[in-house]
């Protein structure tokens, strides 16, 4: 039975009381919500969530447990990194008993091993509604008298790889600038015949040989990497950005980003390909978007959000550069967006003259 009291206090003074089922520690961070019904092993290990307090709006959490740490190609299966990345977790109802053929432990056990606090007994849909109306708010999860855990000082550096690492044995090489890459991005590329060269976030992209470049999400401001990417664009080789990679690509091209009135979090975000009737249901996690009015010459909006009309993708009109603001590789969603990786690999082969 859950006994220890816990409190989520938002910076505007709003308080939500509940019970602790994670680590006995207190944390602070940006409070964000996610609307997915399943997928917490992937969500909580997503480097893009580094340092955030995550609110799950689906009213039940923990019922299918956590899968084992199986490894394939040097990457954990069923997880997006090798560690839990969030600062804290907030749910409505935590299921202390779990049942799934592939489960190896409970969600609470994983949280405690990772030193991450969690609070249940909160009306998370009311909380998500509050966050939608007020915008992103910082908050603190306090568990009893537990001391406050310090926040990450350099989130991108903490989630990035330390040394270049290769995956796969393909006939083309894709450089991946690791500002917070999800494991499934790498898998999506290697299964399509690419060798992936994963580089630290501050690596000199011009010092390595590659046929294409992938830009990914980041748990913090990506602008420090923009000048590096701008030099890489001068090569004229195919570049593809996913999730926060679209903001990094826009900044590298000389564009700008802006804060959204309402953040895009979780599943079932509809986007429309411009000039077509092609809509895609996507998973997203961002509060900033590319500013359509400040795109440089030669660039155009590729996708827009059907809810608020914000930019969900950009591309160059003549060069092989493009990016989307969602996760086409996310596993807990319809797989209709996977073909965008096929298009990127095709563009590399076409640029190389091999197809």
Secondary structure as UniProt FT lines:
FT   STRAND          5..10
FT   TURN            11..12
FT   STRAND          15..20
FT   STRAND          26..34
FT   HELIX           40..44
FT   HELIX           47..49
FT   TURN            50..51
FT   STRAND          52..56
FT   STRAND          60..61
FT   TURN            63..64
FT   STRAND          66..67
FT   STRAND          71..72
FT   TURN            73..74
FT   STRAND          75..76
FT   TURN            77..78
FT   STRAND          88..90
FT   STRAND          93..94
FT   TURN            101..102
FT   STRAND          103..105
FT   HELIX           107..114
FT   STRAND          117..120
FT   HELIX           124..134
FT   STRAND          137..143
FT   TURN            144..145
FT   HELIX           155..159
FT   STRAND          165..167
FT   STRAND          172..178
FT   HELIX           183..190
FT   TURN            191..193
FT   STRAND          194..200
FT   TURN            201..202
FT   HELIX           205..207
FT   STRAND          212..215
FT   HELIX           222..225
FT   HELIX           226..233
FT   TURN            234..235
FT   STRAND          238..241
FT   TURN            243..244
FT   HELIX           245..253
FT   STRAND          257..273
FT   TURN            274..275
FT   STRAND          279..290
FT   HELIX           292..294
FT   TURN            297..298
FT   STRAND          299..305
FT   TURN            306..308
FT   STRAND          311..316
FT   STRAND          321..324
FT   TURN            328..329
FT   HELIX           335..337
FT   HELIX           339..352
//
